[in-house]
Amino acid sequence: MALESSPKIPTVMLSSGHTMPVVALGTFDYNFEPQTAKVAVIEAIKAGYRHFNTASVYGSEGAVAEAIAEAVQLGLIRSRTVVFITSKLWCTDNHPNRVLPAIRYSLMYASNIAGL
């Protein structure tokens, strides 16, 4: 996975062989506005960010996915494969019967843009 990132953002080599930026844009906000988050992610992509931090409890996964899809359409990045999206399993989902559904819910956003 080749990243199209700014040389100003340091990266780390993962055991998978992928290089991941160590600096991410966080998308948590108490007064979350999806359109504001979407604009922030697009502007961050323009600035060279390629790592975005979200969580289902933040309510920002959809806005992050939409922003990445728009960035591809605008030609800011070549595909979804050039960004990292980190999310979290929230403590309320940390029960044997809730882990997989919670992960599937988060992955639903990534799969909606994976084909771009």
C-alpha positions in Angstrom: 0.0 0.0 0.0 1.7 3.2 -1.1 0.6 6.2 0.8 0.3 9.6 -0.9 1.0 11.5 2.3 2.8 14.7 3.2 6.5 14.2 3.9 5.9 16.2 7.1 3.8 13.5 8.7 6.0 10.7 10.1 5.1 7.1 9.4 5.6 3.7 11.0 6.1 0.3 9.3 3.5 -2.2 10.5 4.2 -5.9 10.7 1.8 -6.3 7.7 4.3 -4.4 5.6 2.1 -1.3 5.3 3.3 2.1 6.2 0.9 4.0 8.5 1.0 7.7 9.3 1.5 8.1 13.1 -0.5 11.4 13.1 -4.2 11.1 12.6 -7.1 13.6 12.5 -9.5 12.8 15.3 -13.2 13.1 14.6 -14.7 13.3 18.1 -16.9 16.3 19.1 -19.6 16.6 21.7 -21.7 18.7 19.3 -21.0 16.6 16.3 -22.1 18.0 12.9 -21.6 15.5 10.0 -21.1 18.2 7.4 -18.4 20.0 9.5 -16.6 16.7 10.0 -16.8 15.9 6.3 -15.3 19.3 5.4 -12.6 18.9 8.1 -11.6 15.5 6.6 -11.4 16.8 3.1 -9.3 19.8 4.2 -7.0 17.4 6.2 -6.6 15.3 3.0 -5.6 18.5 1.1 -3.0 19.2 3.9 -1.5 15.7 3.6 -3.3 13.7 6.3 -3.9 10.0 5.4 -5.0 8.7 8.8 -8.4 9.3 10.4 -9.5 8.3 13.9 -13.2 7.6 14.5 -15.5 5.4 16.6 -19.1 4.3 16.2 -19.9 6.1 19.5 -18.6 9.4 18.0 -21.2 9.1 15.2 -18.5 10.2 12.7 -17.8 7.0 10.8 -20.3 7.9 8.0 -19.0 11.4 7.6 -15.4 10.2 7.4 -16.4 7.6 4.7 -18.3 10.2 2.7 -15.4 12.6 2.9 -13.0 10.0 1.7 -15.3 9.1 -1.2 -15.6 12.7 -2.1 -11.8 13.2 -2.0 -11.5 10.3 -4.5 -14.1 11.9 -6.8 -12.3 15.2 -6.5 -9.0 13.6 -7.4 -7.4 14.6 -4.0 -6.4 10.9 -3.5 -6.4 8.0 -6.0 -8.4 5.5 -3.9 -9.5 4.5 -0.5 -6.4 2.3 -0.2 -4.2 5.3 0.5 -5.8 6.2 3.8 -6.0 4.5 7.2 -9.1 4.7 9.2 -8.8 3.6 12.9 -11.9 3.0 14.9 -12.7 1.6 18.3 -14.7 -1.2 19.9 -16.6 0.8 22.5 -16.8 -0.7 26.1 -20.6 -1.2 25.8 -19.9 -3.5 22.9 -17.2 -5.5 24.7 -19.4 -8.5 25.3 -19.1 -11.9 23.5 -22.4 -11.4 21.6 -21.8 -7.8 20.6 -18.2 -7.7 19.4 -18.8 -9.0 15.8 -21.9 -7.0 15.2 -20.1 -3.8 16.3 -17.1 -4.6 14.1 -19.4 -5.3 11.2 -21.2 -2.0 11.8 -17.9 -0.1 11.6 -16.7 -2.0 8.6 -20.0 -1.2 6.8 -18.8 2.3 6.2 -15.4 1.2 4.9 -17.0 -1.4 2.5 -19.3 1.3 1.1 -16.2 3.2 -0.2 -13.8 0.3 -0.7 -14.6 0.0 -4.4 -13.6 3.6 -5.2 
